[in-house]
Amino acid sequence: MSDKEQDDLKDLTFEQAYRKLEETVKKLEAGNLPLAEALSLYQKGVALAQYCSQQLDSAELSIQVLTPSGELVDFDEV
């Protein structure tokens, strides 16, 4: 994946990246692509999957819970 394509990923929301990943998977599953195009799509799909995974990991780290006493604590401390 080119540097420009990597930069373009950073501009996507999680939802946009996930939609692109779904579209990529559908195209690959159709199975009617030339090998070079399929390989390129596969590489883009891997990058999109990694990006989505990073976004989910980041979101998980930032989730906080409001306790009954009104205190905000990290989710894993509850």
PDB file of N, CA, C and O in Angstrom:
ATOM      1  N   MET A   1       0.858  -1.179   0.000  1.00  0.00           N
ATOM      2  CA  MET A   1       0.000   0.000   0.000  1.00  0.00           C
ATOM      3  C   MET A   1       0.899   1.235   0.000  1.00  0.00           C
ATOM      4  O   MET A   1       1.879   1.299   0.743  1.00  0.00           O
ATOM      5  N   SER A   2       0.565   2.198  -0.824  1.00  0.00           N
ATOM      6  CA  SER A   2       1.391   3.393  -0.958  1.00  0.00           C
ATOM      7  C   SER A   2       1.252   4.299   0.264  1.00  0.00           C
ATOM      8  O   SER A   2       0.331   4.160   1.069  1.00  0.00           O
ATOM      9  N   ASP A   3       2.189   5.221   0.372  1.00  0.00           N
ATOM     10  CA  ASP A   3       2.145   6.179   1.486  1.00  0.00           C
ATOM     11  C   ASP A   3       0.873   7.017   1.432  1.00  0.00           C
ATOM     12  O   ASP A   3       0.282   7.329   2.466  1.00  0.00           O
ATOM     13  N   LYS A   4       0.454   7.380   0.217  1.00  0.00           N
ATOM     14  CA  LYS A   4      -0.766   8.173   0.083  1.00  0.00           C
ATOM     15  C   LYS A   4      -1.975   7.382   0.578  1.00  0.00           C
ATOM     16  O   LYS A   4      -2.840   7.920   1.268  1.00  0.00           O
ATOM     17  N   GLU A   5      -2.024   6.109   0.220  1.00  0.00           N
ATOM     18  CA  GLU A   5      -3.148   5.276   0.671  1.00  0.00           C
ATOM     19  C   GLU A   5      -3.132   5.120   2.188  1.00  0.00           C
ATOM     20  O   GLU A   5      -4.189   5.083   2.819  1.00  0.00           O
ATOM     21  N   GLN A   6      -1.939   5.027   2.776  1.00  0.00           N
ATOM     22  CA  GLN A   6      -1.824   4.959   4.239  1.00  0.00           C
ATOM     23  C   GLN A   6      -2.323   6.251   4.869  1.00  0.00           C
ATOM     24  O   GLN A   6      -3.024   6.222   5.881  1.00  0.00           O
ATOM     25  N   ASP A   7      -1.961   7.388   4.271  1.00  0.00           N
ATOM     26  CA  ASP A   7      -2.426   8.675   4.780  1.00  0.00           C
ATOM     27  C   ASP A   7      -3.940   8.804   4.641  1.00  0.00           C
ATOM     28  O   ASP A   7      -4.605   9.355   5.517  1.00  0.00           O
ATOM     29  N   ASP A   8      -4.481   8.290   3.529  1.00  0.00           N
ATOM     30  CA  ASP A   8      -5.926   8.334   3.314  1.00  0.00           C
ATOM     31  C   ASP A   8      -6.668   7.547   4.390  1.00  0.00           C
ATOM     32  O   ASP A   8      -7.767   7.928   4.792  1.00  0.00           O
ATOM     33  N   LEU A   9      -6.076   6.460   4.853  1.00  0.00           N
ATOM     34  CA  LEU A   9      -6.697   5.668   5.918  1.00  0.00           C
ATOM     35  C   LEU A   9      -6.887   6.502   7.174  1.00  0.00           C
ATOM     36  O   LEU A   9      -7.913   6.399   7.846  1.00  0.00           O
ATOM     37  N   LYS A  10      -5.917   7.310   7.484  1.00  0.00           N
ATOM     38  CA  LYS A  10      -5.955   8.108   8.714  1.00  0.00           C
ATOM     39  C   LYS A  10      -7.085   9.135   8.694  1.00  0.00           C
ATOM     40  O   LYS A  10      -7.518   9.617   9.741  1.00  0.00           O
ATOM     41  N   ASP A  11      -7.555   9.462   7.497  1.00  0.00           N
ATOM     42  CA  ASP A  11      -8.647  10.432   7.375  1.00  0.00           C
ATOM     43  C   ASP A  11     -10.024   9.786   7.497  1.00  0.00           C
ATOM     44  O   ASP A  11     -11.035  10.486   7.531  1.00  0.00           O
ATOM     45  N   LEU A  12     -10.070   8.451   7.564  1.00  0.00           N
ATOM     46  CA  LEU A  12     -11.343   7.748   7.623  1.00  0.00           C
ATOM     47  C   LEU A  12     -11.813   7.569   9.067  1.00  0.00           C
ATOM     48  O   LEU A  12     -11.011   7.398   9.985  1.00  0.00           O
ATOM     49  N   THR A  13     -13.114   7.612   9.238  1.00  0.00           N
ATOM     50  CA  THR A  13     -13.675   7.216  10.529  1.00  0.00           C
ATOM     51  C   THR A  13     -13.666   5.693  10.571  1.00  0.00           C
ATOM     52  O   THR A  13     -13.450   5.036   9.553  1.00  0.00           O
ATOM     53  N   PHE A  14     -13.900   5.145  11.746  1.00  0.00           N
ATOM     54  CA  PHE A  14     -13.974   3.694  11.875  1.00  0.00           C
ATOM     55  C   PHE A  14     -15.051   3.138  10.944  1.00  0.00           C
ATOM     56  O   PHE A  14     -14.836   2.147  10.246  1.00  0.00           O
ATOM     57  N   GLU A  15     -16.201   3.789  10.945  1.00  0.00           N
ATOM     58  CA  GLU A  15     -17.331   3.313  10.156  1.00  0.00           C
ATOM     59  C   GLU A  15     -17.015   3.315   8.661  1.00  0.00           C
ATOM     60  O   GLU A  15     -17.373   2.379   7.946  1.00  0.00           O
ATOM     61  N   GLN A  16     -16.348   4.365   8.195  1.00  0.00           N
ATOM     62  CA  GLN A  16     -15.979   4.439   6.781  1.00  0.00           C
ATOM     63  C   GLN A  16     -14.978   3.339   6.425  1.00  0.00           C
ATOM     64  O   GLN A  16     -15.109   2.685   5.390  1.00  0.00           O
ATOM     65  N   ALA A  17     -13.987   3.142   7.281  1.00  0.00           N
ATOM     66  CA  ALA A  17     -12.981   2.112   7.032  1.00  0.00           C
ATOM     67  C   ALA A  17     -13.620   0.728   7.043  1.00  0.00           C
ATOM     68  O   ALA A  17     -13.271  -0.124   6.226  1.00  0.00           O
ATOM     69  N   TYR A  18     -14.548   0.502   7.960  1.00  0.00           N
ATOM     70  CA  TYR A  18     -15.210  -0.796   8.051  1.00  0.00           C
ATOM     71  C   TYR A  18     -16.047  -1.068   6.795  1.00  0.00           C
ATOM     72  O   TYR A  18     -16.058  -2.186   6.281  1.00  0.00           O
ATOM     73  N   ARG A  19     -16.745  -0.037   6.309  1.00  0.00           N
ATOM     74  CA  ARG A  19     -17.522  -0.191   5.074  1.00  0.00           C
ATOM     75  C   ARG A  19     -16.612  -0.536   3.893  1.00  0.00           C
ATOM     76  O   ARG A  19     -16.931  -1.406   3.084  1.00  0.00           O
ATOM     77  N   LYS A  20     -15.475   0.159   3.808  1.00  0.00           N
ATOM     78  CA  LYS A  20     -14.523  -0.127   2.732  1.00  0.00           C
ATOM     79  C   LYS A  20     -13.985  -1.548   2.856  1.00  0.00           C
ATOM     80  O   LYS A  20     -13.780  -2.229   1.851  1.00  0.00           O
ATOM     81  N   LEU A  21     -13.759  -1.991   4.082  1.00  0.00           N
ATOM     82  CA  LEU A  21     -13.286  -3.352   4.299  1.00  0.00           C
ATOM     83  C   LEU A  21     -14.337  -4.362   3.837  1.00  0.00           C
ATOM     84  O   LEU A  21     -14.009  -5.351   3.182  1.00  0.00           O
ATOM     85  N   GLU A  22     -15.588  -4.109   4.179  1.00  0.00           N
ATOM     86  CA  GLU A  22     -16.670  -4.998   3.735  1.00  0.00           C
ATOM     87  C   GLU A  22     -16.750  -5.059   2.211  1.00  0.00           C
ATOM     88  O   GLU A  22     -16.910  -6.137   1.639  1.00  0.00           O
ATOM     89  N   GLU A  23     -16.640  -3.907   1.555  1.00  0.00           N
ATOM     90  CA  GLU A  23     -16.673  -3.852   0.094  1.00  0.00           C
ATOM     91  C   GLU A  23     -15.507  -4.637  -0.506  1.00  0.00           C
ATOM     92  O   GLU A  23     -15.670  -5.358  -1.490  1.00  0.00           O
ATOM     93  N   THR A  24     -14.347  -4.486   0.095  1.00  0.00           N
ATOM     94  CA  THR A  24     -13.154  -5.181  -0.377  1.00  0.00           C
ATOM     95  C   THR A  24     -13.335  -6.692  -0.267  1.00  0.00           C
ATOM     96  O   THR A  24     -13.004  -7.435  -1.191  1.00  0.00           O
ATOM     97  N   VAL A  25     -13.857  -7.134   0.859  1.00  0.00           N
ATOM     98  CA  VAL A  25     -14.080  -8.572   1.065  1.00  0.00           C
ATOM     99  C   VAL A  25     -15.073  -9.109   0.033  1.00  0.00           C
ATOM    100  O   VAL A  25     -14.862 -10.185  -0.527  1.00  0.00           O
ATOM    101  N   LYS A  26     -16.144  -8.372  -0.220  1.00  0.00           N
ATOM    102  CA  LYS A  26     -17.140  -8.815  -1.201  1.00  0.00           C
ATOM    103  C   LYS A  26     -16.511  -8.966  -2.590  1.00  0.00           C
ATOM    104  O   LYS A  26     -16.776  -9.937  -3.298  1.00  0.00           O
ATOM    105  N   LYS A  27     -15.680  -7.999  -2.966  1.00  0.00           N
ATOM    106  CA  LYS A  27     -15.021  -8.073  -4.278  1.00  0.00           C
ATOM    107  C   LYS A  27     -14.101  -9.291  -4.357  1.00  0.00           C
ATOM    108  O   LYS A  27     -14.058  -9.987  -5.371  1.00  0.00           O
ATOM    109  N   LEU A  28     -13.367  -9.537  -3.271  1.00  0.00           N
ATOM    110  CA  LEU A  28     -12.459 -10.683  -3.264  1.00  0.00           C
ATOM    111  C   LEU A  28     -13.225 -12.002  -3.269  1.00  0.00           C
ATOM    112  O   LEU A  28     -12.817 -12.960  -3.926  1.00  0.00           O
ATOM    113  N   GLU A  29     -14.329 -12.050  -2.541  1.00  0.00           N
ATOM    114  CA  GLU A  29     -15.119 -13.274  -2.484  1.00  0.00           C
ATOM    115  C   GLU A  29     -15.790 -13.589  -3.823  1.00  0.00           C
ATOM    116  O   GLU A  29     -16.063 -14.753  -4.117  1.00  0.00           O
ATOM    117  N   ALA A  30     -16.054 -12.573  -4.626  1.00  0.00           N
ATOM    118  CA  ALA A  30     -16.662 -12.803  -5.937  1.00  0.00           C
ATOM    119  C   ALA A  30     -15.748 -13.667  -6.806  1.00  0.00           C
ATOM    120  O   ALA A  30     -16.214 -14.452  -7.632  1.00  0.00           O
ATOM    121  N   GLY A  31     -14.439 -13.507  -6.602  1.00  0.00           N
ATOM    122  CA  GLY A  31     -13.476 -14.380  -7.260  1.00  0.00           C
ATOM    123  C   GLY A  31     -13.260 -14.176  -8.738  1.00  0.00           C
ATOM    124  O   GLY A  31     -12.680 -15.046  -9.389  1.00  0.00           O
ATOM    125  N   ASN A  32     -13.698 -13.070  -9.294  1.00  0.00           N
ATOM    126  CA  ASN A  32     -13.546 -12.866 -10.737  1.00  0.00           C
ATOM    127  C   ASN A  32     -12.525 -11.780 -11.071  1.00  0.00           C
ATOM    128  O   ASN A  32     -12.644 -11.111 -12.098  1.00  0.00           O
ATOM    129  N   LEU A  33     -11.534 -11.604 -10.218  1.00  0.00           N
ATOM    130  CA  LEU A  33     -10.520 -10.571 -10.424  1.00  0.00           C
ATOM    131  C   LEU A  33      -9.221 -11.184 -10.940  1.00  0.00           C
ATOM    132  O   LEU A  33      -8.880 -12.315 -10.595  1.00  0.00           O
ATOM    133  N   PRO A  34      -8.508 -10.436 -11.760  1.00  0.00           N
ATOM    134  CA  PRO A  34      -7.164 -10.880 -12.138  1.00  0.00           C
ATOM    135  C   PRO A  34      -6.283 -10.960 -10.885  1.00  0.00           C
ATOM    136  O   PRO A  34      -6.516 -10.241  -9.913  1.00  0.00           O
ATOM    137  N   LEU A  35      -5.304 -11.809 -10.910  1.00  0.00           N
ATOM    138  CA  LEU A  35      -4.451 -12.050  -9.748  1.00  0.00           C
ATOM    139  C   LEU A  35      -3.841 -10.761  -9.187  1.00  0.00           C
ATOM    140  O   LEU A  35      -3.865 -10.548  -7.975  1.00  0.00           O
ATOM    141  N   ALA A  36      -3.303  -9.914 -10.038  1.00  0.00           N
ATOM    142  CA  ALA A  36      -2.654  -8.686  -9.571  1.00  0.00           C
ATOM    143  C   ALA A  36      -3.652  -7.782  -8.850  1.00  0.00           C
ATOM    144  O   ALA A  36      -3.325  -7.189  -7.821  1.00  0.00           O
ATOM    145  N   GLU A  37      -4.860  -7.677  -9.383  1.00  0.00           N
ATOM    146  CA  GLU A  37      -5.877  -6.836  -8.750  1.00  0.00           C
ATOM    147  C   GLU A  37      -6.333  -7.454  -7.428  1.00  0.00           C
ATOM    148  O   GLU A  37      -6.545  -6.743  -6.446  1.00  0.00           O
ATOM    149  N   ALA A  38      -6.481  -8.767  -7.408  1.00  0.00           N
ATOM    150  CA  ALA A  38      -6.885  -9.453  -6.176  1.00  0.00           C
ATOM    151  C   ALA A  38      -5.827  -9.265  -5.091  1.00  0.00           C
ATOM    152  O   ALA A  38      -6.162  -9.036  -3.929  1.00  0.00           O
ATOM    153  N   LEU A  39      -4.569  -9.360  -5.464  1.00  0.00           N
ATOM    154  CA  LEU A  39      -3.480  -9.169  -4.503  1.00  0.00           C
ATOM    155  C   LEU A  39      -3.484  -7.747  -3.956  1.00  0.00           C
ATOM    156  O   LEU A  39      -3.313  -7.538  -2.755  1.00  0.00           O
ATOM    157  N   SER A  40      -3.678  -6.777  -4.833  1.00  0.00           N
ATOM    158  CA  SER A  40      -3.735  -5.377  -4.406  1.00  0.00           C
ATOM    159  C   SER A  40      -4.910  -5.143  -3.461  1.00  0.00           C
ATOM    160  O   SER A  40      -4.760  -4.475  -2.438  1.00  0.00           O
ATOM    161  N   LEU A  41      -6.075  -5.687  -3.797  1.00  0.00           N
ATOM    162  CA  LEU A  41      -7.243  -5.555  -2.928  1.00  0.00           C
ATOM    163  C   LEU A  41      -7.014  -6.232  -1.592  1.00  0.00           C
ATOM    164  O   LEU A  41      -7.417  -5.709  -0.553  1.00  0.00           O
ATOM    165  N   TYR A  42      -6.366  -7.396  -1.608  1.00  0.00           N
ATOM    166  CA  TYR A  42      -6.070  -8.110  -0.377  1.00  0.00           C
ATOM    167  C   TYR A  42      -5.192  -7.251   0.534  1.00  0.00           C
ATOM    168  O   TYR A  42      -5.446  -7.151   1.734  1.00  0.00           O
ATOM    169  N   GLN A  43      -4.165  -6.635  -0.040  1.00  0.00           N
ATOM    170  CA  GLN A  43      -3.269  -5.787   0.749  1.00  0.00           C
ATOM    171  C   GLN A  43      -4.025  -4.597   1.342  1.00  0.00           C
ATOM    172  O   GLN A  43      -3.801  -4.232   2.496  1.00  0.00           O
ATOM    173  N   LYS A  44      -4.912  -3.997   0.559  1.00  0.00           N
ATOM    174  CA  LYS A  44      -5.723  -2.892   1.073  1.00  0.00           C
ATOM    175  C   LYS A  44      -6.642  -3.379   2.188  1.00  0.00           C
ATOM    176  O   LYS A  44      -6.843  -2.687   3.185  1.00  0.00           O
ATOM    177  N   GLY A  45      -7.195  -4.568   2.012  1.00  0.00           N
ATOM    178  CA  GLY A  45      -8.063  -5.141   3.033  1.00  0.00           C
ATOM    179  C   GLY A  45      -7.330  -5.378   4.340  1.00  0.00           C
ATOM    180  O   GLY A  45      -7.868  -5.111   5.415  1.00  0.00           O
ATOM    181  N   VAL A  46      -6.110  -5.878   4.253  1.00  0.00           N
ATOM    182  CA  VAL A  46      -5.306  -6.099   5.454  1.00  0.00           C
ATOM    183  C   VAL A  46      -5.039  -4.771   6.165  1.00  0.00           C
ATOM    184  O   VAL A  46      -5.139  -4.686   7.389  1.00  0.00           O
ATOM    185  N   ALA A  47      -4.703  -3.746   5.397  1.00  0.00           N
ATOM    186  CA  ALA A  47      -4.455  -2.425   5.990  1.00  0.00           C
ATOM    187  C   ALA A  47      -5.725  -1.879   6.641  1.00  0.00           C
ATOM    188  O   ALA A  47      -5.670  -1.311   7.732  1.00  0.00           O
ATOM    189  N   LEU A  48      -6.853  -2.047   5.981  1.00  0.00           N
ATOM    190  CA  LEU A  48      -8.125  -1.582   6.554  1.00  0.00           C
ATOM    191  C   LEU A  48      -8.457  -2.345   7.830  1.00  0.00           C
ATOM    192  O   LEU A  48      -8.913  -1.749   8.805  1.00  0.00           O
ATOM    193  N   ALA A  49      -8.234  -3.653   7.833  1.00  0.00           N
ATOM    194  CA  ALA A  49      -8.510  -4.469   9.019  1.00  0.00           C
ATOM    195  C   ALA A  49      -7.614  -4.042  10.180  1.00  0.00           C
ATOM    196  O   ALA A  49      -8.076  -3.957  11.318  1.00  0.00           O
ATOM    197  N   GLN A  50      -6.348  -3.775   9.904  1.00  0.00           N
ATOM    198  CA  GLN A  50      -5.429  -3.328  10.953  1.00  0.00           C
ATOM    199  C   GLN A  50      -5.863  -1.968  11.494  1.00  0.00           C
ATOM    200  O   GLN A  50      -5.832  -1.739  12.703  1.00  0.00           O
ATOM    201  N   TYR A  51      -6.262  -1.080  10.612  1.00  0.00           N
ATOM    202  CA  TYR A  51      -6.712   0.247  11.024  1.00  0.00           C
ATOM    203  C   TYR A  51      -7.948   0.138  11.919  1.00  0.00           C
ATOM    204  O   TYR A  51      -8.021   0.784  12.965  1.00  0.00           O
ATOM    205  N   CYS A  52      -8.916  -0.680  11.506  1.00  0.00           N
ATOM    206  CA  CYS A  52     -10.133  -0.861  12.304  1.00  0.00           C
ATOM    207  C   CYS A  52      -9.796  -1.457  13.666  1.00  0.00           C
ATOM    208  O   CYS A  52     -10.356  -1.046  14.682  1.00  0.00           O
ATOM    209  N   SER A  53      -8.897  -2.410  13.686  1.00  0.00           N
ATOM    210  CA  SER A  53      -8.492  -3.035  14.943  1.00  0.00           C
ATOM    211  C   SER A  53      -7.844  -2.020  15.878  1.00  0.00           C
ATOM    212  O   SER A  53      -8.116  -2.009  17.078  1.00  0.00           O
ATOM    213  N   GLN A  54      -6.989  -1.171  15.326  1.00  0.00           N
ATOM    214  CA  GLN A  54      -6.342  -0.128  16.131  1.00  0.00           C
ATOM    215  C   GLN A  54      -7.371   0.848  16.691  1.00  0.00           C
ATOM    216  O   GLN A  54      -7.272   1.277  17.840  1.00  0.00           O
ATOM    217  N   GLN A  55      -8.356   1.194  15.869  1.00  0.00           N
ATOM    218  CA  GLN A  55      -9.400   2.116  16.324  1.00  0.00           C
ATOM    219  C   GLN A  55     -10.200   1.496  17.468  1.00  0.00           C
ATOM    220  O   GLN A  55     -10.518   2.178  18.443  1.00  0.00           O
ATOM    221  N   LEU A  56     -10.524   0.216  17.356  1.00  0.00           N
ATOM    222  CA  LEU A  56     -11.261  -0.460  18.422  1.00  0.00           C
ATOM    223  C   LEU A  56     -10.438  -0.560  19.697  1.00  0.00           C
ATOM    224  O   LEU A  56     -10.961  -0.358  20.793  1.00  0.00           O
ATOM    225  N   ASP A  57      -9.148  -0.871  19.558  1.00  0.00           N
ATOM    226  CA  ASP A  57      -8.271  -0.941  20.731  1.00  0.00           C
ATOM    227  C   ASP A  57      -8.196   0.414  21.427  1.00  0.00           C
ATOM    228  O   ASP A  57      -8.239   0.495  22.654  1.00  0.00           O
ATOM    229  N   SER A  58      -8.086   1.462  20.643  1.00  0.00           N
ATOM    230  CA  SER A  58      -8.023   2.813  21.193  1.00  0.00           C
ATOM    231  C   SER A  58      -9.315   3.174  21.923  1.00  0.00           C
ATOM    232  O   SER A  58      -9.282   3.766  23.002  1.00  0.00           O
ATOM    233  N   ALA A  59     -10.440   2.817  21.334  1.00  0.00           N
ATOM    234  CA  ALA A  59     -11.730   3.108  21.953  1.00  0.00           C
ATOM    235  C   ALA A  59     -11.887   2.338  23.257  1.00  0.00           C
ATOM    236  O   ALA A  59     -12.401   2.869  24.242  1.00  0.00           O
ATOM    237  N   GLU A  60     -11.449   1.100  23.260  1.00  0.00           N
ATOM    238  CA  GLU A  60     -11.553   0.277  24.464  1.00  0.00           C
ATOM    239  C   GLU A  60     -10.755   0.882  25.608  1.00  0.00           C
ATOM    240  O   GLU A  60     -11.191   0.857  26.759  1.00  0.00           O
ATOM    241  N   LEU A  61      -9.587   1.424  25.291  1.00  0.00           N
ATOM    242  CA  LEU A  61      -8.755   2.023  26.319  1.00  0.00           C
ATOM    243  C   LEU A  61      -9.368   3.287  26.914  1.00  0.00           C
ATOM    244  O   LEU A  61      -9.079   3.646  28.055  1.00  0.00           O
ATOM    245  N   SER A  62     -10.204   3.950  26.146  1.00  0.00           N
ATOM    246  CA  SER A  62     -10.739   5.222  26.614  1.00  0.00           C
ATOM    247  C   SER A  62     -12.129   5.117  27.228  1.00  0.00           C
ATOM    248  O   SER A  62     -12.685   6.128  27.657  1.00  0.00           O
ATOM    249  N   ILE A  63     -12.700   3.924  27.280  1.00  0.00           N
ATOM    250  CA  ILE A  63     -14.034   3.771  27.855  1.00  0.00           C
ATOM    251  C   ILE A  63     -13.964   3.947  29.367  1.00  0.00           C
ATOM    252  O   ILE A  63     -13.138   3.334  30.045  1.00  0.00           O
ATOM    253  N   GLN A  64     -14.828   4.777  29.865  1.00  0.00           N
ATOM    254  CA  GLN A  64     -14.916   4.997  31.302  1.00  0.00           C
ATOM    255  C   GLN A  64     -16.355   4.758  31.743  1.00  0.00           C
ATOM    256  O   GLN A  64     -17.291   4.845  30.948  1.00  0.00           O
ATOM    257  N   VAL A  65     -16.506   4.456  33.023  1.00  0.00           N
ATOM    258  CA  VAL A  65     -17.811   4.150  33.574  1.00  0.00           C
ATOM    259  C   VAL A  65     -18.092   5.109  34.720  1.00  0.00           C
ATOM    260  O   VAL A  65     -17.205   5.429  35.512  1.00  0.00           O
ATOM    261  N   LEU A  66     -19.316   5.555  34.796  1.00  0.00           N
ATOM    262  CA  LEU A  66     -19.752   6.397  35.899  1.00  0.00           C
ATOM    263  C   LEU A  66     -20.255   5.473  37.000  1.00  0.00           C
ATOM    264  O   LEU A  66     -21.225   4.739  36.812  1.00  0.00           O
ATOM    265  N   THR A  67     -19.592   5.515  38.145  1.00  0.00           N
ATOM    266  CA  THR A  67     -19.980   4.652  39.262  1.00  0.00           C
ATOM    267  C   THR A  67     -21.197   5.248  39.970  1.00  0.00           C
ATOM    268  O   THR A  67     -21.527   6.414  39.758  1.00  0.00           O
ATOM    269  N   PRO A  68     -21.868   4.446  40.816  1.00  0.00           N
ATOM    270  CA  PRO A  68     -23.021   4.956  41.548  1.00  0.00           C
ATOM    271  C   PRO A  68     -22.695   6.190  42.406  1.00  0.00           C
ATOM    272  O   PRO A  68     -23.575   7.006  42.680  1.00  0.00           O
ATOM    273  N   SER A  69     -21.451   6.322  42.822  1.00  0.00           N
ATOM    274  CA  SER A  69     -21.062   7.483  43.633  1.00  0.00           C
ATOM    275  C   SER A  69     -20.771   8.712  42.785  1.00  0.00           C
ATOM    276  O   SER A  69     -20.470   9.777  43.324  1.00  0.00           O
ATOM    277  N   GLY A  70     -20.859   8.578  41.444  1.00  0.00           N
ATOM    278  CA  GLY A  70     -20.635   9.709  40.557  1.00  0.00           C
ATOM    279  C   GLY A  70     -19.200   9.857  40.096  1.00  0.00           C
ATOM    280  O   GLY A  70     -18.853  10.856  39.466  1.00  0.00           O
ATOM    281  N   GLU A  71     -18.363   8.881  40.397  1.00  0.00           N
ATOM    282  CA  GLU A  71     -16.956   8.938  40.031  1.00  0.00           C
ATOM    283  C   GLU A  71     -16.747   8.251  38.673  1.00  0.00           C
ATOM    284  O   GLU A  71     -17.339   7.205  38.408  1.00  0.00           O
ATOM    285  N   LEU A  72     -15.911   8.838  37.823  1.00  0.00           N
ATOM    286  CA  LEU A  72     -15.551   8.205  36.548  1.00  0.00           C
ATOM    287  C   LEU A  72     -14.327   7.333  36.761  1.00  0.00           C
ATOM    288  O   LEU A  72     -13.310   7.797  37.275  1.00  0.00           O
ATOM    289  N   VAL A  73     -14.425   6.070  36.368  1.00  0.00           N
ATOM    290  CA  VAL A  73     -13.290   5.152  36.475  1.00  0.00           C
ATOM    291  C   VAL A  73     -13.162   4.404  35.150  1.00  0.00           C
ATOM    292  O   VAL A  73     -14.122   4.299  34.386  1.00  0.00           O
ATOM    293  N   ASP A  74     -11.968   3.888  34.895  1.00  0.00           N
ATOM    294  CA  ASP A  74     -11.764   3.094  33.689  1.00  0.00           C
ATOM    295  C   ASP A  74     -12.638   1.855  33.752  1.00  0.00           C
ATOM    296  O   ASP A  74     -12.890   1.311  34.827  1.00  0.00           O
ATOM    297  N   PHE A  75     -13.093   1.419  32.600  1.00  0.00           N
ATOM    298  CA  PHE A  75     -14.024   0.302  32.517  1.00  0.00           C
ATOM    299  C   PHE A  75     -13.495  -0.948  33.202  1.00  0.00           C
ATOM    300  O   PHE A  75     -14.248  -1.654  33.873  1.00  0.00           O
ATOM    301  N   ASP A  76     -12.192  -1.231  33.036  1.00  0.00           N
ATOM    302  CA  ASP A  76     -11.623  -2.458  33.604  1.00  0.00           C
ATOM    303  C   ASP A  76     -11.444  -2.393  35.120  1.00  0.00           C
ATOM    304  O   ASP A  76     -11.085  -3.398  35.732  1.00  0.00           O
ATOM    305  N   GLU A  77     -11.684  -1.240  35.737  1.00  0.00           N
ATOM    306  CA  GLU A  77     -11.582  -1.121  37.192  1.00  0.00           C
ATOM    307  C   GLU A  77     -12.905  -1.405  37.896  1.00  0.00           C
ATOM    308  O   GLU A  77     -12.956  -1.493  39.123  1.00  0.00           O
ATOM    309  N   VAL A  78     -13.973  -1.547  37.116  1.00  0.00           N
ATOM    310  CA  VAL A  78     -15.297  -1.760  37.705  1.00  0.00           C
ATOM    311  C   VAL A  78     -15.453  -3.196  38.141  1.00  0.00           C
ATOM    312  O   VAL A  78     -16.503  -3.572  38.663  1.00  0.00           O
TER     313      VAL A  78
END
